[in-house]
Amino acid sequence: MSSTADLDLVVNGERVTAPARPGDTLLDVLRGPLGLTGAKAGCREGECGACTVLLDGLAVNACLTLAWTCAGREVVTVEGLSRDGVLSPVQRAFVDAWAVQCGFCTPGMVLQATALLARNPDPTPEEARRGIEGNLCRCTGYGRIVEAIRAAAAAGRANP
Amino acid sequence: MSESTRPRGAVGAPIPKLDAPERVTGRIRYIHEIGLPRMLHGAVLRAEVPHARIVRVDTSRALSLPGVRAVLTGADVPLVPFGHGRDNTALKADFVRCIRDEVAAVAADTEEIAREACRRIRVEYEPLPAIFDPEEAARPGALRVWPEREDNLAFNYHYDHGDVAAGEAESDAVVEGTYRLHYVTHACLGTSGIVAAFDSDGRLTLHSVTQVPFLYRRDMSRIVGVPPEHIRVIQAAIGGGFGSKLDIYPYEPIAIFLARATGRPVRILFDRGEEFRDSPTRQPAIVHLRSGARRDGTLTFRTARLLLDNGAHTSWGATTPFVMMQTFSSLYRVPHAAFDAEVVYTHNPYAGSFRGYGNLQATFPIEVQLDELAESLGIDPLELRLRNAQVPGEVTGQGLVFQSCGLAECLRTAAAASGWEEKRRAYAQAGEGPLRRGIGMASMVHTGGGAKIYHSDGCGTVLTVDDFGSVTLVTGATEIGQGSETVLAQIAAEELGIPVDRFTVVNSDTQVKPWDVGVHASRTTFIAGNAARMAANKARRKLLDAAAEQLGVPAGDLEIRDGDVVRASDGKVLTDVGRVVRKLHFATRYDVVTTTAYYEPPSAMQDPGFKGNVSPTYSFATHVVEVEVDVETGVIRPLRVTAVHDAGRVINPLGALGQVEGGVAMGLGYAMTEDLVIREGRVLNGSFRDYKLFTAPEMPEVDVRWVETADPDGPFGAKGIGEAPAICIAPAVVNAVYQATGRRFRSLPLRPERVALELARGEGEE
């Protein structure tokens, strides 16, 4: 209940200003004043990965990241992946592979997979599994998700 | 319908989940994203001691906190008992009987204020002695959880068929053992929640995550005193169900009471700690099982005595014996069987329904004991199972009719695909060094089309073909992520001849959708699928009649393909369904193409002895698990799972694959890692850090195969698949670990520290 100040961020390529308190997490600011509810509060203690976003290109748990440490930095949320109604290659692959059931872990998974493919465009199945080890899914058993990551990688090689 | 059974391409196609784009973009709205103007935030204060008299509740320090709009205690709300045992209330006024009992609730401007206000409420308790061990609670003279009752026995169940004594007399081998099944929890990624709002007429809208919206409305009406017809249930996107949302839990009426007290909408959301501590669990069980066989492996009898911990209040966990006894009576051919279960009150938390509904707890002892029986007879476990597997058309001792049954083929396919014979032989030689391998199998039977526990197990559908050839399918069925909207659209698309991409499925509002029992008992594909097919068939006939009239040709000469009306003989396109509907609106009959259907399965309510064909069909599966055990550290690594399922005709191979892979992960968790530790009534590990789900790198390769029996009553031959994949993993793991180590575990989970300790204790049995 402490007072807020204006926090400047670049979110999904746009400069934004949001009121933030000293103790707010990036997840609080995204879901609250910015209305970007794609990032989910699955546990708020960094265990489930449902809040995963990209911070300067790296996947982080938004629930463990203090908002003020992000001042001036670039944040990408799931809302920033698709443009003009066109899904990103990873999103497309998640849809096509049926890598989505209840979908609550999906935004975090999609961003984690996006970060993985940015640093390793051709992961082995083992590397794909390691890449998402911090993201829990209760529905899929991860098989379709790994399949989607591999398919997105293949699509990326076909259309670099 | 003969020509319409001809596949047109929608059924059996790997069509992506229709609502997946909404989910991968983060646009779909879960309960956490439902907000209403002037909405308040609720929080619940729960008991700090497992059994106590509430002496005094002082809410003054909560009420004085700025932003607090209402504080309620048991003195402020109607205490209408609810739940299967009518022994729970929204708030508790006089006594608390388990640690999750709800004592007070707050509505405030923010969630933070509401939770802070709860911390400021002072409750004076007079602690009372408590009882946590179900075996102790079952003894005569034990401390009673409900003093007004004679004893702690909440429910008991007896079932039998044949003559167990005669069966035992015919046996060449008899084995028996006691098996203990532990607490696990659903751990849905999306935590629970509700938004309750009254309108100016006193009508109530609930944004809910319930899996049973119509029963919910009926039961909630009684608890909160609003006529059911004045309750509208709108289901938010559900972030995981697995049975956890099959009952009403106290936080839900509490939200309604807070909304009533403040005149404003109220939202209550669980945090992760509450989700672990204050949600229902899977029913724990102590099972004493005894079974016998002839020298050739023919099963002779099976008797089971079960003790179930009911906790302090009754939710669906207490009714799991109803499903368990189907497995005890009918998993393999058993001529003589008896089953007794006692459910006793304790001061522990209470169990609800959880994917498989007791079947994991029943299949585990049976399948572990079958291996023991096989060993004592010197028969391969596969051979023993094949010898006793049912065939299509069999009626079991309980009266379950297996009109389609691929159990034997599941066993054979799983053995072939897993390399059963070679591996079984190879691993029989104990290896050198600490790493030992083993391979084990287990099978299961489960309802494949609901369970008739109410007078109807039906589902309604309303289907409209509009003037541009699009289809709106309004189904009573509920989507919890399993893909029902896609499967139902595929079934209707196949019947109609209109492609799936022209479908919109509406399934989340009781004001709009027709009645349905709910999403449980693996019933949606079968029951809602048949309802969708019936409605589509009516629409198709109406479209063809109208087209015939418009074109001046006999309806029998026409077909609908890909949204076009074609000449059946050569496929020539004559018109399209949109045009047919437009003409119907404007020119010919002034009519619409909107059809309704209600499908009631040909299943029966069981008699008082629990006999009768409770489901219209049954699904079967065999799982083979290969493990590597480090006998020094106790770490078990599952190497490969072969999962073979008879779910009838597979409507969507991708969606079905996802069900199996997800069920295998959940089943492996039950077997190896998941353990909700409850001591003296308290959950000690309420976080994902301490409650261990399988992660992606820990998952083994899962080889999924289908035995596609065509069920005569299933929509295009389909049966249910939702629960089956979680059911028979654990016994297969234990059987594999036995081959690897010579240690037969009779309780779960096989966590490394426990396995290492047991193995260090030397040879023999647990």
Interface residues (C-beta under 8 A of the other chain):
Chain A: M1 L36 T37 G38 A39 K40 A41 G42 C43 R44 E45 E47 C48 A50 T77 V78 E79 L81 S82 L87 Q91 F94 V95 D96 A97 W98 V100 Q101 C102 G103 F104 C105 T106 P107 V110 E126 A128 R129 R130 I132 E133 G134 N135 L136 C137 R138 C139 T140 G141 Y142 G143 R144 I145 V146
Chain B: P14 P16 K17 D19 A20 P21 E22 R23 V24 T25 G26 R27 I28 R29 Y30 H32 E33 E112 I113 H186 A187 C188 L189 G190 T191 A237 I238 G239 G240 G241 F242 D271 R272 I480 G481 Q482 G483 L654 G655 L657 G658 V660 E661 G662 G663 V664 A665 M666 S687 F688 R689 L693 F694 T695 A696 P697 M699 V702
